[in-house]
Amino acid sequence: MTRIAVGGFLHETNTFAPTKATYESFVHGGGWPAMTHGADVLKVMRGINVGLAGFNEEAEARGWELVPTIACGASPSAHVTKDAFERIVTEMVEGIKAALPVDAVYLDLHGAMVTEHLDDGEAEVARRVRQVIGPDVPFVISLDLHGNISPELVEDTDALIAYRTYPHVDMADTGRAAARHMTLLLSGQKFAKAFRQLPFLIPISWQCTNDQPTKGIYEMLAALEDDQVPTLSFCPGFPAADFPHCCPSVFAYGVTQADANAAADTVVRLVSGHENDFDGKIYTPDEGVLHAMELAKTASRPIVIADTQDNPGAGGDSDTTGMLAALVRCKATRASIGVIYDPVSAKAAHDAGEGASVTLSLGGKSGIPGDAPYQATFVVEKLSDGQFVAGGPYYGGRDMDMGPSACLRIDGVRVVISSHKAQLADQAMYRFVGIEPTTEAILVNKSSVHFRADFEPIAERLLICAAPGAMPADTSTLPWTRLRPGIRLKPNGVPFTPTTASPTLAPVNG
């Protein structure tokens, strides 16, 4: 029987964010399943929308024996601590070593992990695994399309396969794709690699695959795959990691080097030709709320606003108050905002009880410039222990644990508060505190794009607002210091010029 060692370790790192990911962050998981070890990995990683679950399903169909190590993820944030990285990777690598001999290794990683001591967490994971398994054992990794991919990661693996949807409704499908490519490798096939990095950063708000140009790029990418190029990926990248390999990338695997090069170069030309199109309208908080209120007068469904710069899926702490202040200031009604992460306020609401009034200094505790706690008296409408199932297409049926949570009301505005943070990307994240999202006039979601998977079907219109937060919608405003020389800081933006350019870095492709 074919034996394959497997594991998962996912983190998207915003090096400008206020809060680091500790070992406990991975134990809890945030929006990811809680950390699991050994045989429990295969029990938890099934029937949900994560890469390892999809690979597990395909492995069972093929009669493979999986040897699980560890699986964990944490909400995007600032750097992963050295302690967390070393403890998790040591368990993973030692688990693979104990499983030897194996026929292959599959890992579910992210691609944009930066740690306190390493620029490229995934490349270090791959290096250590390759040291253990040797040069000939097939090694495949599935990745988030927000991965910032380095040549070292490409070199130490046999295939990297990235998601093709944002919102990420195909995470499990990507695990299945990894299993299909693994089948080719196990049959003895070898593939040439082509890797390209693009010369401009793409803001995450314009990476959505429901819209052009990204939708068309992925359609073309899928059409380019064939027997000669069985695996082809495009990562728009995560444009908030201050290190030289933060950029979009393309990687292809072909029967010949010419096949791989041709496919990769075709995608690079396609993406570069759409540089002007990676842009769109972003509202200030008051502009967005007033526009939403006007639209809501004749709308039969909610107007949904993305509070994009405080997206906990991009490193925000999900606690800024700019959009809440705008809702109250503009006298919005039948409006809800979530989720504001504030364990102290959540405890105060639980201590006060349902129906009580409670004066709070809500949110605003992450030190974001231009943000502050929102001080007001709220009515506690409903309390929750924070346990529920997020059944929408992004979370895909995951068990959620938001900790002690509440629905607060101030004037015509209701606020979801929690003791743990996770991106508001599922309608259940309103319902668990008694808010029915389909009957609200305005919904403000702390998310950039993932919310669209579950909210687009119920929305009259989608708007993007930029209140102060850790993930600027305009990537050129970040205080970059270590990017690759010459990369444009946004589509058609100014090239990055470091104070002292590293002589070891080649210029970007394109």
Salt bridges, closest charged atoms under 4 A:
GLU12 OE2 - HIS110 NE2 3.12
GLU12 OE2 - HIS146 ND1 3.53
ASP40 OD1 - LYS43 NZ 3.70
GLU57 OE2 - ARG176 NE 3.14
GLU58 OE1 - ARG62 NH1 2.34
GLU60 OE2 - ARG46 NH2 2.70
GLU65 OE1 - ARG3 NE 3.43
ASP83 OD2 - ARG87 NH1 3.40
GLU86 OE2 - HIS117 NE2 2.83
GLU86 OE1 - ARG128 NH1 2.94
GLU91 OE2 - HIS37 ND1 2.57
GLU94 OE2 - LYS97 NZ 3.45
GLU116 OE2 - LYS20 NZ 3.06
ASP119 OD2 - ARG482 NH2 2.71
GLU124 OE2 - ARG127 NH2 2.69
GLU124 OE2 - ARG128 NE 2.67
ASP144 OD2 - HIS110 NE2 3.18
ASP144 OD1 - HIS146 ND1 3.13
ASP144 OD1 - HIS168 NE2 3.05
ASP158 OD2 - ARG130 NH2 2.93
ASP173 OD1 - ARG176 NH1 2.39
ASP211 OD2 - ARG452 NH1 2.90
GLU225 OE2 - ARG164 NH2 2.41
ASP265 OD1 - ARG196 NE 2.78
GLU275 OE2 - ARG488 NE 2.91
ASP277 OD2 - HIS274 ND1 2.77
ASP286 OD1 - ARG329 NH2 2.72
GLU294 OE1 - LYS297 NZ 3.03
ASP307 OD2 - LYS446 NZ 2.71
ASP310 OD2 - LYS446 NZ 2.76
ASP317 OD1 - LYS421 NZ 2.66
ASP342 OD2 - LYS365 NZ 2.58
ASP351 OD2 - LYS347 NZ 2.89
GLU381 OE2 - ARG409 NE 2.76
GLU381 OE1 - ARG414 NH1 3.23
ASP401 OD2 - HIS28 NE2 3.62
GLU436 OE1 - ARG431 NE 2.91
GLU440 OE1 - ARG414 NH2 3.35
GLU456 OE2 - ARG452 NH2 2.67
GLU460 OE1 - ARG301 NE 3.76
ASP474 OD2 - LYS490 NZ 3.55
